[in-house]
Amino acid sequence: MGPVTTNPWLISIINMTIVFGVLAALGVLMKIIQLVDPTQKKTEKPVAASAPAAAPAAVAAPVQDDSEVIAVIAAAVAALGHSAEDIAYVRRLPEAGWTQNARIEAISVRKECF
């Protein structure tokens, strides 16, 4: 038995209808999964406090513990065949250093491309 139709417009309309129907079904399935998602964090209703909470007298600035970072740097130096004594000092750079380095790298890569 041969093809039912040879009209290309009718075939394209049928194919597009099938594609958009499947996309709509997937969208509905995603909404259902989002409603039933067990990994989504539940929002708890706040319990009304009977007594007002006392404001803290002074909020101390958080102290950064760099011991893990220093241990990782020492491990990287040891992996290269050096000892931990080869590290003179470790200091934290300002956060802008990463941004500036990324900009410089982007400019140099762009210059290499052209």
C-alpha positions, 0 to 999 in steps of 0.5 A: 500500500502506498502513501495516503497523501503526497501533498507536502503541505499536508505532511508538514502540517501533520508533522508540526501538529505532532511536534507541538502536541508532544511539546505541550504534553511535556510541558504539562508533565513538567508542571505535574512533576513540579507540583509533586516534587519531593525534593523541593524545600517546604516552606514552614509557617513562622510560629508567632513568638509570645515574647519579643526577641531581644536584639543582639547587643553587638554583631561580631564580624564573621572570621574566615577560617582559611585552614582548609584552603591552606591545606589544599594549597599545601597538598597541591604544592606537594603534588608538584614534588615540593615540600610544604616548607616551600610555601613562603606565605598564603594571603587572601587577594581581594575578590576583584582579582578574579574579575580582573583576571577574567577580563584580561584573559577574555581580551587576550583570547580575543586578540589571539582569534583575530 
